[in-house]
């Protein structure tokens, strides 16, 4: 993680220098540090999700993989069979007020016969661990019918670990 933060810091400082600064000044370095902090979530994450109806009822345990990209996009896939859902795509941003990441993603759902069954729209609030190698996630998922009407709202939590290059 330190290597990623350092690399982002160096790249941001170089970009600021190339953009017209004669030498890296304190503002450019401050901007680079802020950019490195915002992008701490960038990388591949393995998560365990517990989710169920917000109004109460049985909860399901799922697995997921999330890839947070520089620039604020993300891709996701989960443990339900691929025939029942498509890949997840989304966006993320750092929220200075809450000191958390806000994310929204969606994926398409399918019935066993392959027909379209609607969209799952997921809103997330993510709190990164101090060391940047784990996060906790509060989730609200809205399962929408094919006509975009609400079928059910699900609430849950997830914990995730950064997938390292080497163990």
PENORQUI-V964609 format. One record per run of one state. SS is the DSSP state (hx for helix, st for strand, lp for the rest). FROM is the first residue (numbers start at 1). TO is the last residue. Records with the same first field share a line. If there is no record, write none. Layout:
SS = FROM-TO, FROM-TO
This chain:
lp = 1-1, 19-25, 42-42, 54-58, 70-72, 79-81, 86-87, 96-99, 111-115, 129-133, 145-149, 163-167
hx = 2-18, 26-41, 82-84
st = 43-53, 59-69, 73-78, 85-85, 88-95, 100-110, 116-128, 134-144, 150-162
